[in-house]
Amino acid sequence: MPTPAAPLGCAQDIGLLYRDHHGWLRGWLHRRLGCAHHAADVAQDTFVRLLAARDALPLLREPRAYLRTTAQRLLVDHARRQAVEDAWRAEVALLAEHGDLHYPAPEAALAALRALRELSDVLDRVAAKARAAFLLHYLDGMTHEAVAAELGVSDRMVRKYLAQVLVQCVR
């Protein structure tokens, strides 16, 4: 039975939330992913993210909805990271196939993948519109004006979003 709304300011409350909902979340993820191990990993990551944000959390009236949304965002983040890594690997393979590039040394490949993961972590920390503006502009090659139209914001706001992400990258 779901726990009534309670502030999540202390570890005991998060422990209760874990006890009451971890099994449900893991089962929901298992049905969605078809893999018990991956479901367990994502469920655990969901609670780790909850621990990291516990001071910023309001009263949870619907803890399962919050947990499901957090887990879905983690799945989207993972899929996005995987897509970027796959695109990089495909590009390197294509260039190598045409003789334009030799495969990079394992150290260079690892450094590139780490850089992609760091960029993904930065994108996880910025607002959704800033993340979308960055991806549309830098990955899809859209102009500031096109990004503004896509997001329903001004061209100036797009530049601010891009600057926010770039500042986070520097940090």
N, C-alpha and C positions, 0 to 999 in steps of 0.2 A: 504494500500500500504506500503511495507517495507521501513523502514528508511534507507537512505544512510549510508555508513560506517562513523563512528564517534568515536572519543576516548571516553571511558567510565570512565573518571576520576572524574566526578562529579555526584551528586545525580540527577541533572536535566536530564542528558543524560540517566540515568537508568530509571528515571520516564517516559521519552519518549519511551524507549524500552518497558517498562511495558505497557504503554498505547497502543502502536502499536501492541504488540504481545501477551499479556496475554490471551486475548480471544481466539486467534487462538490456543495457546498452551493448554489451558484448554479443548478446543474442540477436539484437536488431542488426548490428554490423555483420554478424556471421551470415544472416539471411541475405543481406544486401551484397556482401562480397564473395560469399561461397567458400571462404577460407577461415577456419577457426583461428589460425595463428595470426593472420593479418588483422582479423577482427579484434583479437586480444591486444595487439600492438596499438591499434588506433584507439581502442577504449582507454588504454593506459595513457596514451598521449593526450587524450581529451581531458583526463583528470589532472595531468601535469599542467596543461594549459589553464585549467581552472585554478590550480594552486598558484600559478604565476599571476593570475588576475584577481585573486580573492579580495584584495583591498578595494578594488574598483567595482566589485559586483554589487548590484542592488539586491533587494529582497527577491528571491526566486519564487515566484508563484507557480511556475510550471517548470520544475527542474528537468523533466525529461525532454521538454521542447528545447530548453537551453542546451542540454547535453547533446541532443540530436543535431542541432544547428552547429554546435562547435565541432562535432565529429564530421559532419558534412563538409565544413570548411577545411578541416584537415585533409579530407580526401581530395578536395579540389586542389589544395596546395600541393599535395603529392602528385596528382595528375599533371599539374602545370609544370612542376619541376621535372617530371619524367618526360613530358613533351619537349621541354627545352633540351634536356640531355639527349633525347632521341634525335632531335633536329640537328644538334651539333655533330653527333656521330654520323648521321646520314650525310651531312655536308662534307665532313672529312673523308668519308668513304667515296663520295662522288668525285671530289677533287683528286684523290689518290688514284681512282680508276682512270681518270683522264690524264694522268701523269703530271698534273699541275702541282701536286703536293705529295710528299711522302708522309706516311703515318707519323704522327708526333711520337716523341719518346714517351714512355709510360709516365715519367715525372711531369712532362708538359701536359699530357692528357689529364692526369690527376689534378694538377694545378688549375686547369681550365674548369674541370667539374667542381672543384672547391669554390672557385670564383662564382660559378653559376649558382651553387647552393647559398653562398653568402648573399648574392643578389636576391635570390628567392626569399631569404630570411628578412632582408631589408623590405621587400615588397609585402611581406606578411605584417610588418610593423606600421605601415602607412595606411592612410584612409583608403577606402575602396575606390573612390574616384581618382585619387592620386595614382594608385596602382594601375587602374584602367588606362589613364592618360599615358603613363609611362609605357605600358605594353603596346597600346595602339600606336604611339609615336615611334618608339624605338624598334619594336619587333615587326609591326605591320607596316611601318614606313608612312604612316598617315601624317599630313601636315597639321600644324596647330589648329588651323581653321576647321579641318575635317574632324579632328578629335573633339573640338568644341561643339560642333554640330552633333556628333555622336553622343556626347555626354550631356548635352543640353546646358552648357555653361559658356561663358565668354572665352575668347581667345586669351585674354589676360589671365583668367583663372587657370587655363591649361598650362600656361607658362609657370604660374605659381605652383601647380601640382608637380610639374617636372622638376622645378627647383627643390621642392620638399624632398622628393625621392633622391635627387642627387646629393643633397646635404646629408641625408641619412647614409648614403653610400660612403661619403667621406668619413663619417663617424665610424 
